[in-house]
Amino acid sequence: MRRGQRFDPTAADRPVLVFDGVFKAYRPDCPVLRGFSLTIQRGEFMFVTGPSGAGKSTLLRLLYAAEQVDAGRILFLGREVGRLTQDSVPFLRRNIGIVFQDFKLIENFTVLENVGLPLQVLGLPERVVNLRVGEVLERVGLGGRGHERASVLSGGEKQRVAIARAIVSEPALLLADEPTGNLDPQLAVDILGLFEDIHATGVTVMFATHDRSLLDIRPRRVVVLDEGRAFDVPQGLEGAALGAA
């Protein structure tokens, strides 16, 4: 994949992501998603919250084509995920970056090796990988730290490495799964600011959190996942929504 290439360049005016009436059940009497519908527009920054078991993990697995919907459809940049060929699935996944609460770094790898993994999978030359990783590390405030082992980094630094890894392939969509859950309040604010900076470059961001204080920093769209459905929260009631969740 060439730098800057996107999953479907012809879909410039379409939403980045659409869940359209999605049903998913692991047991017939216990659906996880019940006609779930949600649209994320290009360039949007959206907070997502919900109680445990609301279906967030299932959404990610369906979006990544790790599982198939039972009914409904998921559209990513105008392409229906459930109809992708096996050859197209890796391309889909390279255009969606994910940052997790527990970082999911390879501890005995260096920072450069962790961040460069997505580019190495693409078979890019080492010179290109090192150049791109260096640029991304500068963006996340870790310039010059590429040769340090992940194991010696602080929690905040590890999360910055995870963010760099998620954006090194220039994805159209960045998913943050409780990225500040293991950080103290000030570090949480710093990491949110980093996501804001990335969003300002045109990346669509879906930020899952239970931390109501983060919503006071910048008004954003808030969606609550509950009982297998999505509910938009009116502006001004964001903190109450997180408290209820």
MARBA-3410 file (N, C-alpha, C, O; in Angstrom, 1 decimal):
245
0.8,-1.2,0.0,0.0,0.0,0.0,0.9,1.2,0.0,1.8,1.4,0.8 ~ 0.6,2.1,-0.9,1.4,3.4,-1.0,1.0,4.3,0.1,-0.2,4.3,0.5 ~ 1.9,5.1,0.6,1.6,6.1,1.6,0.4,7.0,1.1,0.5,7.5,0.0 ~ -0.6,7.2,2.0,-1.7,8.0,1.6,-2.9,7.3,1.0,-3.9,7.8,0.8 ~ -2.7,6.0,0.5,-3.7,5.3,-0.1,-4.8,4.9,0.9,-4.5,4.6,2.0
-6.0,4.9,0.4,-7.1,4.6,1.3,-7.9,3.4,0.8,-7.7,2.9,-0.3 ~ -8.7,2.8,1.7,-9.4,1.6,1.4,-10.3,1.7,0.1,-10.3,0.8,-0.7 ~ -11.0,2.8,0.0,-11.9,3.1,-1.1,-11.8,4.5,-1.5,-12.7,5.3,-1.0 ~ -10.9,5.0,-2.3,-10.7,6.4,-2.6,-11.9,7.0,-3.3,-12.0,8.2,-3.3 ~ -12.8,6.2,-3.9,-14.0,6.7,-4.6,-15.1,7.1,-3.6,-16.1,7.7,-4.0
-14.9,6.8,-2.3,-16.0,7.0,-1.3,-15.8,8.3,-0.5,-16.2,8.4,0.6 ~ -15.2,9.3,-1.1,-14.9,10.6,-0.4,-16.0,11.2,0.3,-15.9,11.9,1.3 ~ -17.2,11.1,-0.3,-18.4,11.8,0.2,-19.3,10.9,1.1,-20.3,11.4,1.5 ~ -18.9,9.7,1.3,-19.7,8.8,2.1,-19.2,8.8,3.6,-18.1,9.2,3.9 ~ -20.1,8.3,4.5,-19.7,8.2,5.9,-18.5,7.2,5.9,-18.4,6.3,5.1
-17.6,7.4,7.0,-16.6,6.4,7.1,-17.1,5.1,7.5,-16.6,4.0,7.1 ~ -18.1,5.1,8.4,-18.6,3.8,9.0,-20.1,3.8,9.2,-20.6,4.8,9.7 ~ -20.8,2.8,8.8,-22.2,2.7,9.0,-22.5,1.3,9.5,-22.2,0.3,8.8 ~ -23.2,1.2,10.6,-23.8,0.0,11.1,-25.3,0.1,10.8,-25.9,1.0,11.3 ~ -25.8,-0.8,10.0,-27.2,-0.7,9.5,-28.0,-1.9,10.0,-28.0,-2.9,9.3
-28.8,-1.7,11.1,-29.6,-2.8,11.5,-28.9,-4.1,11.9,-29.4,-5.1,11.5 ~ -27.8,-4.0,12.5,-27.0,-5.2,12.8,-27.5,-6.0,13.9,-27.7,-5.5,15.0 ~ -27.7,-7.3,13.7,-28.0,-8.2,14.7,-26.8,-9.2,14.9,-26.3,-9.7,13.9 ~ -26.5,-9.6,16.1,-25.5,-10.6,16.4,-25.9,-11.3,17.7,-26.1,-10.6,18.7 ~ -25.9,-12.6,17.6,-26.2,-13.4,18.8,-25.3,-14.6,18.9,-25.1,-15.2,17.8
-24.8,-14.9,20.0,-24.0,-16.1,20.2,-24.9,-17.3,20.7,-24.5,-18.5,20.6 ~ -26.1,-16.9,21.3,-27.1,-17.9,21.6,-28.4,-17.3,21.2,-28.6,-16.1,21.2 ~ -29.3,-18.2,20.7,-30.6,-17.7,20.1,-31.4,-16.8,21.0,-32.1,-15.9,20.6 ~ -31.3,-17.1,22.3,-32.1,-16.4,23.3,-31.4,-15.2,23.9,-31.9,-14.6,24.9 ~ -30.2,-14.9,23.4,-29.4,-13.8,24.1,-28.6,-13.0,23.0,-27.4,-13.1,22.9
-29.3,-12.1,22.2,-28.6,-11.3,21.2,-27.8,-10.3,21.9,-28.1,-9.7,22.9 ~ -26.6,-10.1,21.3,-25.7,-9.0,21.8,-26.0,-7.7,21.2,-26.0,-6.7,21.8 ~ -26.3,-7.7,19.9,-26.7,-6.6,19.1,-28.1,-6.8,18.6,-28.4,-7.8,18.0 ~ -28.9,-5.8,18.8,-30.4,-5.9,18.5,-30.8,-4.8,17.5,-31.4,-3.9,17.9 ~ -30.5,-5.0,16.2,-30.8,-4.0,15.3,-30.0,-2.7,15.5,-30.5,-1.6,15.3
-28.7,-2.9,15.8,-27.8,-1.8,16.1,-27.5,-1.0,14.8,-27.2,-1.5,13.8 ~ -27.7,0.3,15.0,-27.5,1.3,13.8,-26.7,2.5,14.3,-27.0,3.0,15.4 ~ -25.7,2.8,13.6,-24.8,4.0,13.9,-24.1,4.4,12.7,-23.6,3.6,11.9 ~ -24.0,5.7,12.5,-23.2,6.3,11.4,-22.2,7.2,11.9,-22.5,8.1,12.7 ~ -20.9,7.1,11.4,-19.8,7.9,11.8,-19.4,8.7,10.5,-18.9,8.0,9.6
-19.5,10.0,10.5,-19.1,10.7,9.3,-17.6,10.9,9.2,-16.9,10.9,10.2 ~ -17.2,11.2,8.0,-15.7,11.4,7.8,-15.3,12.7,8.6,-15.9,13.7,8.6 ~ -14.2,12.5,9.3,-13.6,13.7,10.0,-14.3,13.9,11.4,-14.0,14.9,12.0 ~ -15.1,13.0,11.8,-15.8,13.2,13.1,-15.0,12.7,14.3,-14.1,11.8,14.1 ~ -15.2,13.3,15.4,-14.6,12.8,16.7,-15.7,12.4,17.6,-16.5,13.3,18.0
-15.9,11.2,17.9,-17.1,10.7,18.7,-16.6,9.9,19.9,-15.8,9.0,19.8 ~ -17.2,10.3,21.1,-17.1,9.5,22.3,-18.1,8.4,22.3,-19.2,8.6,21.9 ~ -17.7,7.3,22.8,-18.6,6.1,23.0,-18.5,5.6,24.4,-17.4,5.5,24.9 ~ -19.7,5.3,25.0,-19.7,4.7,26.3,-20.8,3.7,26.4,-21.6,3.5,25.5 ~ -20.8,3.0,27.5,-21.8,1.9,27.7,-21.4,1.0,28.8,-20.2,0.9,29.1
-22.3,0.3,29.4,-22.0,-0.7,30.5,-21.3,-1.9,29.9,-21.3,-2.1,28.7 ~ -20.7,-2.6,30.8,-20.0,-3.9,30.5,-21.1,-4.8,29.8,-22.2,-4.9,30.3 ~ -20.7,-5.5,28.7,-21.6,-6.3,28.0,-22.5,-5.6,27.0,-23.4,-6.2,26.5 ~ -22.2,-4.3,26.8,-23.1,-3.6,25.9,-22.9,-3.9,24.4,-23.7,-3.6,23.6 ~ -21.8,-4.6,24.1,-21.5,-5.0,22.7,-20.4,-4.4,22.0,-20.2,-4.5,20.8
-19.6,-3.6,22.8,-18.4,-2.9,22.2,-17.4,-3.9,21.6,-17.0,-3.7,20.4 ~ -17.0,-4.9,22.3,-16.1,-5.9,21.8,-16.6,-6.6,20.5,-15.9,-6.9,19.6 ~ -17.9,-6.9,20.6,-18.5,-7.6,19.4,-18.5,-6.6,18.2,-18.2,-7.1,17.1 ~ -18.7,-5.4,18.4,-18.7,-4.4,17.3,-17.3,-4.4,16.7,-17.2,-4.4,15.4 ~ -16.3,-4.4,17.5,-14.9,-4.4,16.9,-14.6,-5.6,16.1,-14.0,-5.6,15.0
-15.1,-6.8,16.6,-14.8,-8.0,15.9,-15.6,-8.1,14.6,-15.1,-8.6,13.6 ~ -16.8,-7.6,14.6,-17.5,-7.5,13.3,-16.9,-6.5,12.3,-16.8,-6.8,11.1 ~ -16.5,-5.4,12.9,-15.8,-4.4,12.0,-14.5,-4.9,11.4,-14.2,-4.6,10.2 ~ -13.8,-5.7,12.1,-12.6,-6.3,11.6,-12.7,-7.5,10.8,-11.8,-8.1,10.3 ~ -14.0,-7.9,10.6,-14.3,-9.1,9.8,-13.8,-10.4,10.5,-13.6,-11.4,9.8
-13.6,-10.3,11.8,-13.3,-11.5,12.6,-14.5,-12.4,12.8,-14.4,-13.6,13.0 ~ -15.7,-11.8,12.8,-16.9,-12.5,12.8,-17.9,-11.8,11.8,-17.7,-10.8,11.3 ~ -19.0,-12.6,11.5,-20.0,-12.1,10.6,-21.3,-11.7,11.3,-21.6,-12.3,12.3 ~ -22.0,-10.7,10.7,-23.3,-10.3,11.3,-24.3,-11.4,11.0,-24.2,-12.2,10.0 ~ -25.3,-11.6,11.9,-26.4,-12.5,11.6,-27.4,-11.8,10.7,-28.1,-12.5,10.0
-27.6,-10.5,10.8,-28.5,-9.8,10.0,-28.0,-8.3,10.0,-27.2,-7.9,10.8 ~ -28.4,-7.6,8.9,-28.0,-6.2,8.8,-26.7,-6.2,8.0,-26.2,-7.2,7.4 ~ -26.0,-5.0,8.0,-24.8,-4.9,7.3,-23.9,-3.8,7.9,-24.4,-2.9,8.6 ~ -22.6,-3.9,7.7,-21.6,-2.9,8.1,-20.9,-2.4,6.9,-20.4,-3.1,6.1 ~ -20.9,-1.0,6.7,-20.2,-0.4,5.6,-19.1,0.4,6.1,-19.2,1.2,6.9
-17.9,0.1,5.5,-16.7,0.9,5.8,-16.2,1.6,4.5,-15.9,0.9,3.6 ~ -16.3,2.9,4.5,-16.0,3.7,3.3,-16.7,3.2,2.1,-16.2,3.1,1.0 ~ -18.0,2.9,2.3,-18.9,2.5,1.2,-18.8,1.0,0.8,-19.6,0.6,-0.1 ~ -17.9,0.2,1.4,-17.8,-1.2,1.1,-18.4,-2.0,2.2,-18.2,-1.8,3.4 ~ -19.2,-3.0,1.8,-19.9,-3.8,2.8,-18.9,-4.9,3.4,-18.3,-5.7,2.6
-18.6,-4.8,4.7,-17.6,-5.6,5.3,-17.9,-7.1,5.1,-17.0,-7.9,4.8 ~ -19.1,-7.5,5.2,-19.5,-8.9,5.1,-19.3,-9.5,3.8,-19.4,-10.7,3.6 ~ -19.2,-8.7,2.7,-19.0,-9.2,1.4,-17.6,-9.1,0.9,-17.3,-9.4,-0.3 ~ -16.7,-8.7,1.7,-15.3,-8.6,1.3,-14.7,-10.0,1.1,-15.0,-11.0,1.8 ~ -13.9,-10.1,0.1,-13.1,-11.4,-0.2,-12.0,-11.5,0.9,-11.6,-10.5,1.5
-11.5,-12.7,1.1,-10.4,-12.9,2.0,-9.2,-12.1,1.7,-8.5,-11.6,2.6 ~ -9.0,-11.8,0.4,-7.8,-11.0,0.0,-8.0,-9.6,0.4,-7.0,-8.8,0.5 ~ -9.2,-9.1,0.6,-9.5,-7.7,0.9,-9.5,-7.4,2.4,-9.3,-6.3,2.8 ~ -9.6,-8.5,3.2,-9.7,-8.3,4.7,-8.5,-7.6,5.2,-8.6,-6.7,6.1 ~ -7.3,-8.1,4.9,-6.1,-7.4,5.4,-6.0,-5.9,5.1,-5.6,-5.1,5.9
-6.4,-5.6,3.9,-6.5,-4.2,3.4,-7.4,-3.4,4.3,-7.2,-2.2,4.7 ~ -8.6,-4.0,4.6,-9.6,-3.4,5.5,-8.9,-3.1,6.9,-9.0,-1.9,7.4 ~ -8.2,-4.0,7.4,-7.7,-3.9,8.8,-6.5,-2.9,8.8,-6.3,-2.2,9.8 ~ -5.8,-2.7,7.7,-4.8,-1.7,7.7,-5.3,-0.3,7.6,-4.6,0.7,7.9 ~ -6.6,-0.1,7.3,-7.2,1.2,7.2,-8.0,1.5,8.5,-8.7,2.6,8.5
-7.9,0.7,9.5,-8.5,0.9,10.8,-7.5,0.7,11.9,-7.0,-0.4,12.1 ~ -7.1,1.8,12.6,-6.1,1.7,13.7,-6.9,1.6,15.0,-7.9,2.2,15.2 ~ -6.3,0.7,15.9,-6.9,0.5,17.2,-5.9,0.7,18.3,-4.8,0.3,18.2 ~ -6.3,1.5,19.3,-5.5,1.7,20.5,-6.2,1.1,21.7,-7.4,1.4,21.9 ~ -5.6,0.2,22.4,-6.2,-0.5,23.5,-5.8,0.1,24.9,-4.8,0.8,25.0
-6.6,-0.3,25.9,-6.3,0.2,27.3,-5.0,-0.4,27.8,-4.2,0.3,28.4 ~ -4.7,-1.7,27.4,-3.5,-2.3,28.0,-2.3,-2.3,27.0,-1.4,-3.2,27.1 ~ -2.4,-1.4,26.0,-1.3,-1.1,25.1,-1.0,-2.2,24.0,-0.9,-1.9,22.8 ~ -0.9,-3.5,24.5,-0.6,-4.6,23.6,0.7,-4.4,22.8,0.7,-4.7,21.6 ~ 1.7,-4.0,23.5,3.0,-3.9,22.9,3.8,-5.2,23.1,3.4,-6.0,24.0
4.8,-5.4,22.2,5.7,-6.5,22.5,6.8,-6.0,23.3,7.7,-5.2,22.9 ~ 6.8,-6.4,24.6,7.7,-5.7,25.6,9.2,-5.8,25.3,9.9,-4.9,25.6 ~ 9.6,-6.9,24.7,11.1,-7.0,24.4,11.5,-6.5,23.1,12.6,-6.6,22.7 ~ 10.5,-5.9,22.3,10.8,-5.1,21.1,11.1,-3.7,21.5,10.7,-3.2,22.5 ~ 11.9,-3.1,20.6,12.1,-1.6,20.7,10.9,-0.9,20.3,9.9,-1.4,19.7
10.9,0.4,20.6,9.8,1.3,20.2,9.7,1.3,18.7,8.6,1.1,18.1 ~ 10.8,1.4,18.0,10.8,1.4,16.5,10.2,0.1,16.0,9.4,0.1,15.1 ~ 10.6,-1.0,16.6,10.1,-2.3,16.1,8.6,-2.5,16.3,7.9,-3.0,15.5 ~ 8.1,-2.0,17.5,6.7,-2.1,17.8,5.9,-1.2,16.8,4.9,-1.7,16.2 ~ 6.3,0.0,16.6,5.6,0.9,15.7,5.7,0.5,14.2,4.8,0.7,13.5
6.8,-0.1,13.9,7.1,-0.4,12.5,6.4,-1.7,12.0,6.4,-2.0,10.8 ~ 5.8,-2.5,13.0,5.3,-3.8,12.6,4.2,-3.7,11.5,4.3,-4.5,10.5 ~ 3.3,-2.8,11.5,2.3,-2.7,10.4,2.9,-2.5,9.0,2.5,-3.0,8.0 ~ 4.0,-1.7,9.0,4.7,-1.4,7.7,5.5,-2.6,7.3,5.6,-2.8,6.1 ~ 6.1,-3.3,8.2,6.9,-4.5,7.9,6.0,-5.6,7.3,6.4,-6.3,6.4
4.8,-5.7,7.8,3.8,-6.6,7.2,3.5,-6.3,5.8,3.2,-7.2,5.0 ~ 3.5,-5.0,5.5,3.3,-4.6,4.1,4.5,-4.8,3.2,4.4,-4.7,2.0 ~ 5.6,-5.2,3.8,6.8,-5.5,3.0,7.6,-4.3,2.5,8.3,-4.3,1.6 ~ 7.4,-3.1,3.2,8.1,-1.9,2.9,9.6,-2.0,3.2,10.0,-2.7,4.2 ~ 10.4,-1.4,2.4,11.9,-1.4,2.7,12.2,-0.8,4.1,11.5,0.1,4.6
13.3,-1.3,4.7,13.6,-0.9,6.1,13.8,0.6,6.1,13.5,1.3,7.1 ~ 14.4,1.2,5.1,14.7,2.6,5.1,13.4,3.4,5.2,13.3,4.4,5.9 ~ 12.4,2.9,4.4,11.1,3.6,4.4,10.4,3.4,5.8,9.8,4.4,6.3 ~ 10.5,2.2,6.3,9.9,2.0,7.6,10.5,2.9,8.7,9.8,3.5,9.5 ~ 11.8,3.0,8.7,12.5,3.8,9.7,12.1,5.3,9.6,11.9,6.0,10.6
12.0,5.7,8.3,11.7,7.1,8.1,10.3,7.4,8.6,10.0,8.4,9.3 ~ 9.3,6.6,8.2,7.9,6.8,8.6,7.7,6.7,10.1,7.0,7.5,10.7 ~ 8.4,5.7,10.7,8.3,5.5,12.2,8.9,6.7,12.9,8.3,7.2,13.9 ~ 10.0,7.2,12.4,10.6,8.4,13.0,9.6,9.6,12.9,9.5,10.4,13.9 ~ 9.0,9.8,11.8,8.0,10.9,11.7,6.8,10.8,12.7,6.4,11.7,13.3
6.3,9.6,12.8,5.2,9.3,13.7,5.6,9.5,15.2,4.8,10.0,16.0 ~ 6.8,9.0,15.5,7.2,9.2,16.9,7.4,10.6,17.3,7.1,11.0,18.4 ~ 7.8,11.5,16.3,7.9,12.9,16.6,6.5,13.4,16.9,6.3,14.3,17.7 ~ 5.5,13.0,16.1,4.1,13.4,16.3,3.5,13.1,17.7,2.8,13.9,18.2 ~ 4.0,12.0,18.2,3.4,11.6,19.5,4.3,12.0,20.7,4.1,11.6,21.8
5.4,12.7,20.4,6.2,13.2,21.5,7.3,12.2,21.9,7.8,12.3,23.1 ~ 7.7,11.3,21.1,8.7,10.3,21.4,9.9,10.3,20.4,10.5,9.3,20.2 ~ 10.1,11.4,19.8,11.2,11.6,18.9,12.5,11.2,19.6,12.8,11.6,20.7 ~ 13.3,10.4,18.9,14.6,10.0,19.5,14.6,8.8,20.5,15.6,8.4,21.0 ~ 13.4,8.2,20.7,13.2,7.1,21.6,13.1,5.8,20.9,12.7,4.8,21.6
13.3,5.7,19.6,13.0,4.5,18.9,13.8,3.3,19.3,13.2,2.2,19.1 ~ 15.0,3.4,19.8,15.8,2.3,20.2,15.6,1.8,21.6,16.3,0.9,22.0 ~ 14.7,2.4,22.4,14.5,1.9,23.7,13.5,0.8,23.7,12.6,0.7,22.9 ~ 13.7,-0.2,24.6,12.8,-1.3,24.8,11.4,-0.8,25.3,11.4,0.1,26.2 ~ 10.4,-1.4,24.9,9.0,-1.1,25.4,8.9,-1.3,26.9,8.2,-0.6,27.6
9.6,-2.3,27.3,9.5,-2.7,28.7,10.0,-1.6,29.7,9.6,-1.7,30.9 ~ 10.8,-0.7,29.3,11.4,0.3,30.2,10.5,1.6,30.2,10.8,2.5,30.9 ~ 9.5,1.7,29.4,8.7,2.9,29.3,7.7,3.0,30.4,7.2,2.0,30.9 ~ 7.2,4.2,30.7,6.1,4.4,31.6,4.8,4.1,30.9,4.8,3.9,29.7 ~ 3.7,4.1,31.7,2.4,3.8,31.1,2.0,4.8,30.0,1.5,4.4,29.0
2.2,6.1,30.3,1.9,7.1,29.3,2.7,7.0,28.1,2.2,7.2,27.0 ~ 4.0,6.6,28.2,4.9,6.5,27.0,4.4,5.3,26.2,4.5,5.3,25.0 ~ 4.1,4.2,26.9,3.6,3.0,26.2,2.4,3.3,25.4,2.2,2.8,24.3 ~ 1.5,4.1,25.9,0.3,4.4,25.2,0.6,5.3,24.0,-0.1,5.2,23.0 ~ 1.6,6.1,24.1,2.0,6.9,23.0,2.6,6.0,21.9,2.4,6.3,20.7
3.3,5.0,22.3,3.8,4.1,21.3,2.7,3.3,20.6,2.7,3.2,19.4 ~ 1.7,2.9,21.4,0.5,2.2,20.8,-0.2,3.1,19.8,-0.7,2.7,18.8 ~ -0.3,4.4,20.2,-1.0,5.3,19.3,-0.2,5.5,18.0,-0.7,5.5,16.9 ~ 1.1,5.6,18.1,2.0,5.7,16.9,1.8,4.5,16.0,1.7,4.6,14.8 ~ 1.8,3.3,16.6,1.6,2.1,15.8,0.2,2.1,15.1,0.1,1.6,14.0
-0.8,2.6,15.8,-2.1,2.6,15.2,-2.2,3.6,14.0,-3.0,3.4,13.1 ~ -1.4,4.7,14.0,-1.6,5.7,12.9,-0.5,5.6,11.9,-0.5,6.3,10.9 ~ 0.5,4.7,12.0,1.7,4.7,11.1,1.3,4.3,9.7,1.9,4.7,8.8 ~ 0.2,3.6,9.5,-0.3,3.2,8.2,-1.3,4.2,7.7,-1.9,4.0,6.6 ~ -1.5,5.3,8.4,-2.4,6.4,8.0,-3.8,5.9,7.7,-4.3,6.0,6.6
-4.4,5.3,8.8,-5.8,4.8,8.7,-6.8,5.8,8.5,-6.6,7.0,8.9 ~ -7.9,5.4,7.9,-9.1,6.4,7.7,-9.8,6.5,9.1,-10.4,7.5,9.3 ~ -9.8,5.5,9.9,-10.5,5.4,11.1,-9.6,5.0,12.3,-8.9,4.0,12.1 ~ -9.7,5.7,13.4,-8.9,5.4,14.6,-9.8,5.1,15.7,-10.6,5.9,16.1 ~ -9.8,3.8,16.2,-10.6,3.4,17.3,-9.8,3.4,18.6,-8.7,2.8,18.6
-10.3,4.0,19.6,-9.6,4.0,20.9,-10.5,3.3,22.0,-11.6,3.8,22.3 ~ -10.0,2.2,22.4,-10.8,1.3,23.4,-10.3,1.6,24.8,-9.3,0.9,25.2 ~ -10.9,2.5,25.5,-10.5,2.9,26.8,-9.0,3.2,26.9,-8.3,2.6,27.8 ~ -8.5,4.1,26.1,-7.1,4.3,26.0,-6.5,5.0,27.2,-5.3,5.0,27.4 ~ -7.3,5.6,28.1,-6.8,6.3,29.2,-7.1,5.5,30.5,-6.9,6.0,31.6
-7.7,4.3,30.4,-8.1,3.6,31.6,-7.0,3.2,32.6,-7.3,3.1,33.8 ~ -5.8,3.1,32.1,-4.7,2.7,33.0,-3.8,3.9,33.4,-2.7,3.7,33.9 ~ -4.3,5.1,33.1,-3.4,6.3,33.3,-4.0,7.2,34.4,-5.2,7.2,34.6 ~ -3.1,8.0,35.0,-3.6,9.0,36.0,-4.3,10.1,35.3,-4.1,10.3,34.1 ~ -5.1,11.0,36.0,-5.9,12.0,35.3,-5.1,12.9,34.4,-5.6,13.2,33.3
-4.0,13.4,34.8,-3.2,14.3,34.0,-2.7,13.7,32.7,-2.8,14.2,31.6 ~ -2.2,12.4,32.8,-1.8,11.7,31.6,-3.0,11.4,30.7,-2.9,11.4,29.5 ~ -4.2,11.2,31.3,-5.4,10.9,30.5,-5.7,12.2,29.7,-6.0,12.0,28.5 ~ -5.6,13.3,30.3,-5.8,14.6,29.5,-4.8,14.8,28.4,-5.1,15.2,27.3 ~ -3.5,14.4,28.7,-2.5,14.5,27.7,-2.8,13.6,26.5,-2.6,14.0,25.4
-3.2,12.4,26.8,-3.5,11.4,25.7,-4.7,11.8,24.9,-4.7,11.7,23.7 ~ -5.7,12.4,25.6,-6.8,12.9,24.8,-6.4,14.0,23.9,-6.9,14.1,22.8 ~ -5.5,14.9,24.4,-5.0,16.0,23.5,-4.3,15.4,22.3,-4.3,16.0,21.2 ~ -3.6,14.3,22.5,-2.9,13.7,21.4,-3.9,13.2,20.3,-3.7,13.4,19.1 ~ -5.0,12.6,20.8,-6.0,12.2,19.9,-6.6,13.4,19.2,-7.0,13.3,18.0
-6.8,14.5,19.9,-7.3,15.7,19.3,-6.4,16.2,18.1,-6.8,16.6,17.1 ~ -5.1,16.1,18.4,-4.1,16.5,17.4,-4.2,15.6,16.2,-4.1,16.1,15.0 ~ -4.3,14.3,16.4,-4.4,13.4,15.2,-5.7,13.7,14.5,-5.7,13.7,13.2 ~ -6.8,13.9,15.2,-8.1,14.2,14.6,-8.0,15.4,13.7,-8.6,15.5,12.6 ~ -7.2,16.4,14.1,-7.1,17.7,13.4,-6.4,17.5,12.0,-6.5,18.3,11.2
-5.7,16.4,11.8,-5.1,16.1,10.5,-6.1,15.4,9.6,-5.8,15.2,8.4 ~ -7.3,15.2,10.0,-8.4,14.6,9.1,-8.7,13.2,9.4,-9.6,12.6,8.7 ~ -8.1,12.6,10.5,-8.5,11.2,10.8,-9.8,11.2,11.6,-10.0,12.0,12.5 ~ -10.7,10.3,11.3,-11.9,10.0,12.0,-11.6,9.3,13.3,-10.9,8.3,13.2 ~ -12.1,9.7,14.5,-11.8,9.1,15.7,-13.0,8.6,16.5,-14.0,9.4,16.6
-13.0,7.4,16.9,-14.1,6.8,17.8,-13.4,6.5,19.1,-12.7,5.5,19.2 ~ -13.8,7.2,20.2,-13.0,7.2,21.4,-14.0,6.6,22.5,-14.9,7.3,23.0 ~ -13.7,5.4,22.9,-14.5,4.7,24.0,-14.0,5.1,25.4,-12.8,4.9,25.6 ~ -14.8,5.5,26.3,-14.3,5.9,27.6,-15.5,5.9,28.6,-16.6,6.0,28.2 ~ -15.1,5.7,29.9,-16.1,5.8,31.0,-15.7,7.0,31.9,-16.3,7.2,32.9
-14.7,7.8,31.4,-14.2,8.9,32.2,-15.0,10.2,31.8,-14.7,10.8,30.8 ~ -15.9,10.5,32.7,-16.8,11.7,32.4,-16.0,13.0,32.3,-16.4,13.9,31.7 ~ -14.9,13.1,33.1,-14.1,14.3,33.1,-13.5,14.7,31.7,-13.4,15.8,31.4 ~ -13.3,13.7,30.9,-12.7,13.9,29.5,-13.8,14.7,28.7,-13.4,15.4,27.8 ~ -15.0,14.5,28.9,-16.1,15.1,28.1,-16.2,16.6,28.4,-16.7,17.3,27.5
-15.7,17.1,29.5,-15.7,18.5,29.8,-14.6,19.3,29.1,-14.7,20.5,29.0 ~ -13.6,18.6,28.6,-12.5,19.3,27.9,-12.9,19.9,26.6,-12.6,21.0,26.3 ~ -13.7,19.1,25.8,-14.1,19.6,24.5,-15.4,18.9,24.1,-15.5,17.7,24.1 ~ -16.5,19.7,23.9,-17.8,19.1,23.5,-17.6,18.3,22.2,-17.1,18.8,21.2 ~ -18.1,17.1,22.3,-18.1,16.2,21.2,-19.4,15.4,21.2,-20.1,15.4,22.1
-19.7,14.7,20.0,-20.8,13.8,20.0,-20.5,12.7,20.9,-19.4,12.1,21.0 ~ -21.6,12.3,21.7,-21.5,11.1,22.6,-22.5,10.1,22.3,-23.7,10.5,22.1 ~ -22.1,8.9,22.1,-23.1,7.8,21.8,-23.0,6.8,22.9,-21.9,6.3,23.3 ~ -24.1,6.4,23.5,-24.2,5.3,24.5,-24.6,4.0,23.9,-25.6,4.0,23.2 ~ -23.8,3.0,24.2,-24.2,1.6,23.8,-24.9,1.0,25.0,-24.4,0.9,26.0
-26.1,0.5,24.7,-26.9,-0.1,25.8,-27.9,-1.1,25.2,-28.6,-0.8,24.3 ~ -27.9,-2.3,25.8,-28.8,-3.4,25.4,-28.8,-3.6,23.9,-29.8,-3.8,23.2 ~ -27.6,-3.5,23.3,-27.4,-3.9,21.9,-27.8,-2.8,20.9,-27.9,-3.1,19.7 ~ -28.0,-1.6,21.4,-28.4,-0.5,20.5,-27.5,0.8,20.8,-26.9,0.8,21.9 ~ -27.6,1.7,19.9,-26.8,3.0,20.1,-27.8,4.1,20.3,-28.8,4.2,19.6
-27.4,5.0,21.2,-28.2,6.2,21.5,-27.4,7.5,21.6,-26.4,7.5,22.3 ~ -27.7,8.4,20.7,-27.0,9.7,20.8,-27.4,10.5,22.0,-28.6,10.5,22.3 ~ -26.5,11.1,22.7,-26.8,11.9,23.9,-26.8,13.4,23.5,-25.9,13.9,22.9 ~ -27.9,14.1,23.9,-28.0,15.6,23.6,-26.8,16.3,24.2,-26.4,16.0,25.3 ~ -26.3,17.3,23.5,-25.2,18.1,24.1,-25.5,18.7,25.4,-26.6,19.3,25.5
-24.6,18.7,26.3,-24.9,19.2,27.7,-25.2,18.1,28.7,-25.2,18.4,29.9 ~ -25.6,16.9,28.2,-25.9,15.8,29.1,-24.9,14.7,29.0,-25.2,13.6,29.5 ~ -23.7,15.0,28.5,-22.7,14.0,28.3,-22.3,13.3,29.6,-22.2,12.1,29.7 ~ -22.0,14.2,30.6,-21.5,13.6,31.9,-22.6,12.7,32.6,-22.2,11.7,33.1 ~ -23.8,13.1,32.5,-24.9,12.3,33.0,-25.0,11.0,32.3,-25.3,10.0,33.0
-24.8,11.0,31.0,-24.9,9.7,30.3,-23.8,8.8,30.7,-24.0,7.6,30.9 ~ -22.6,9.3,30.9,-21.5,8.4,31.4,-21.7,7.9,32.8,-21.4,6.8,33.2 ~ -22.3,8.8,33.7,-22.7,8.4,35.0,-23.6,7.2,35.0,-23.5,6.3,35.8 ~ -24.6,7.3,34.1,-25.6,6.2,34.0,-25.0,5.0,33.5,-25.5,3.9,33.9 ~ -24.0,5.1,32.6,-23.4,3.9,32.1,-22.5,3.2,33.1,-21.9,2.2,32.7
END
